[in-house]
Amino acid sequence: MVLANVDQGKEVTLNHINGGQGIRAKLHSMGLMPGTAMTVISRGLGGPVVLRVNDARLAIGRGMAQKIIVE
């Protein structure tokens, strides 16, 4: 399932990033790599997907969230 489709409040684990080296490097710099547990705080219709990762909140653009495969 892609991160952009996960319901608010659900906890998921990052499985894979469907993208090039640039997007993978950007997400790794934010602490998002395979095996990372995260909770979807909100996902508005047109805005970013807001995540809780450990004690941090991260906002991921919808296009980027479409490339993140979670389970």
C-alpha positions in Angstrom: 0.0 0.0 0.0 1.3 3.5 -0.7 1.6 6.0 2.2 -0.7 8.5 0.6 -3.6 6.0 1.0 -3.1 5.1 4.6 -5.9 6.3 6.9 -5.3 8.8 9.6 -4.2 7.3 12.9 -2.8 4.1 11.4 0.7 2.9 12.3 2.7 1.5 9.4 6.2 0.4 8.6 8.1 1.7 5.6 8.8 -1.2 3.2 10.2 0.3 0.0 10.7 3.6 -1.8 9.8 3.6 -5.5 12.0 6.4 -6.8 15.4 7.4 -7.8 18.5 8.1 -5.7 17.4 11.7 -5.1 14.1 10.9 -3.4 15.7 8.0 -1.4 18.5 10.3 -0.2 16.0 13.0 0.8 13.8 10.6 2.7 16.9 9.0 4.4 18.0 12.4 5.5 14.6 12.8 7.2 15.1 9.4 9.0 12.8 7.5 6.7 14.3 4.2 5.5 13.0 0.6 5.2 11.9 -0.7 8.6 11.0 2.7 10.0 7.7 2.7 12.0 5.5 5.7 11.5 2.0 6.9 12.4 -0.1 9.0 9.9 -1.3 12.0 11.8 -3.2 13.6 9.0 -3.6 13.4 5.2 -5.7 16.2 3.8 -7.2 16.0 0.3 -4.7 18.3 -1.4 -2.0 18.9 1.2 0.9 17.0 2.7 0.8 13.7 4.6 1.9 14.5 8.2 3.7 11.7 10.0 4.9 10.9 13.5 8.3 9.2 13.4 9.7 8.5 16.9 9.2 11.9 18.6 9.3 14.0 15.4 6.5 15.2 13.1 7.3 15.2 9.4 5.3 16.6 6.5 5.7 14.7 3.2 4.3 16.0 -0.1 1.5 13.9 -1.7 3.7 13.1 -4.7 6.4 11.8 -2.5 3.9 9.9 -0.3 2.8 8.1 -3.5 6.3 6.6 -3.9 6.5 5.3 -0.3 5.4 1.7 0.0 4.3 0.7 3.6 2.9 -2.4 5.3 
